[in-house]
Amino acid sequence: MAGYVIANYRVTDEAGYARYLEAVGATTAAHGAELLVADFASEAKEGAPDDVSIVAKFSSKAAASAWYHSPEYQAVVHLRTDHTQGFLVIVDGLESAVEG
């Protein structure tokens, strides 16, 4: 079952965050992730989400967690956390059953 990284945040320092954007792609690619959503002007309908919404798909929740804890990502994660406010979660996808 696929695993997903979902993040939503507000950028507090554009210059610092730009360094994260330059570095993060190589870390996700090395772990086989597929970027499904990267919206920097998310449209809020409920609650109080921030502007940036990201969804990345991994082969499993364990693979997403392995990426997050990898030395490559841990070397750059501070470029996001130091320059944004928000959240990041790792979740399981749904298994779909096709009725026949």
N, C-alpha and C positions, 0 to 999 in steps of 0.2 A: 504494500500500500504506500502510495506517495506521501511524502511529508512536505510541509510548507513553512516557510518563514514569512511572517506577516509583520510589517512594521508601519507605524504611523507616527509622525513627529513634525515638529516645527523647527526650522533651521534658525539658530540664534547667531551664527557667525558664518556668513557666506564663504569667505576666504578659507577658513579652516575646514569647512565642510567640503569644499571643492577638492581638497587633498584626499578626502575619503572617497569621493567619486572616482578619482584617478586610480585609486589602489584597490577598491573592493572587487571590481570585475574579475581580476585575475584569480582572486581567492575563490569566488563562486564557480568560475569555469573549471578550476582545478578539481572541484568536488562534484562536477557534473550537473550543476544547477541550471535551471531554465528560468530566466526572468520573465514572469507573466505580466506583472503590473509595475509600472514606474510612473506615477502621476505626481507632479509637483504643484498641482492646483486642484486637489481633491474637492469634490462638491459635497459638503456636509448636509445630511438630511435628518439625522438624529444624533443626540448626544453632543459631545464637544471634541470631535476629531480635529487634528491639525492638517496642514496643507499637503504634506508629503505622505503618499501611501505606496508601499512596496510589497509585492508578493513574489516569492521565488519558490520554484518547485524542485524538490530533491527526490531521489529514488525512494526514500523512506524517511520517517521521523528521525531514526538513528543517524542517517546520512546527513540530515540537516544539522543535527546536534554535533556531529563530528566536524562539520565545517565550522560551526560557531566556535568550538573549542580548539580548532586547529591552530598551530603556531602562526600560520600565515595570516589568519583572520585576527587572532589576538594581537598581532603586531600593529594592526590598523584600526581596530574597533574604537579605540579612544578618539580617533578622528571624527567619528560619528557622535559618540556619547559626550564628548567635550563641546561639541558645536551644535547640538540639537537637544530638544526636550520632547520626550514621547515614550513609545514602547516598542518592543520587539518580542514576538512570541513564536514558538515552534509548535506546530499542530499536525495531527494526522489528517490525511485526506479521507474521503468516503469511498468505500468500495461500492461500485454500482453493479446491480444484478440485472441482466437482460432477461425478460420473460419471453418464453417462446412458445 
